[in-house]
Amino acid sequence: WTDFPSTPAANPHLNNDLDLIVTGPPGTFKGNVFSSSHSVTGGSADRRNTLEQVLLTAPTTGTYTVTVRAINVPNGPQPFSLVVSGAVQ
């Protein structure tokens, strides 16, 4: 997503915060929580980046739910884009 400008004194320089969460048969994955170049369960939500990714290199067959959660949006509405790729139906 594109963020609204923050103040020069802000640290991190992030105004609005959205989180990517993918839930499916193997568990719940948070955006940008990786080990060995693929997503893993657990970890903490990314509070610094406007680009978040979940990468499942060998996903288990089943239904997955993709959630974009607004954690903090003092300047809204906050538009965002979502891309899903792979063998999806």
N, C-alpha and C positions, 0 to 999 in steps of 0.2 A: 504494500500500500504506500501511498505518498503521504507523508506526515506534514502537519502544520509546522511552521517555524517555531523553534524553541528560543528561550532567552539565552544570551551569551554565557550567563553564569550557570546554566543547567548542566548537570552531569548525571546520567548520560544525556545527550542532546536528542531526546525522544519526548515528544509531546503526548501523542496518543499511543496506546499499547493494545495490540490485538494478538491473540494466541491461536496457533494452529494445533488442533488435537485430532488424531485419527485413532478410532477404536475399532477393533476387529477381533477375530478368533485368537490371534496370538497375544493380544493385550492392548494397552493404550500407549500411544506414542505421541510425545510432545515435539513441536517443531524445533529443529536444530539440536536434538539430543542424539549424538552419534557415537559409535564405537566401530573401529575398523571400516570406516566409510559407509556404514548403513545405520538406520535408526534402531534404537534400543528402547525398551520400556524403562520407566523410572526417570530420574534426573529432574532438573528444574526447568520451569518455563523460561524462554528467552525474553529478557527484558531490555535488550539493546538493539535489536535489528528489526527493520521493517520488512525483511524478506525471510520467511521461514519455510523449511522443507522437511518432509518426512519421506525417507527413501527405504522401501522394503524390497530387497534384492530377490527374495524368494518368498513372496506372500503366501500365506495359508489360504486355501479356497474358502470362501464364505462372504458374508455381508460385512462391509466396512462403513462406518459413519464418519464423515469429515465435518468437524465443527470449527468455526472461526468465532472465538469468544472475545468480546470487548472487555478488557480488564480495566482500562482507564482511558476514557475518551472525554477530556475536558473541552475539546474543540471538535464538535461534530456537525453534521454527520460525517462519519469516516468511511469513504469508499474503499473497496479492496477488490482484488482479482484473485481467482482461484483456478489453478491448472491441475488437472488429473490426467496422467498418461499411463500407458501400459495396456494390458489385455483386460479392459474394463467393459462391463455390459450394463 
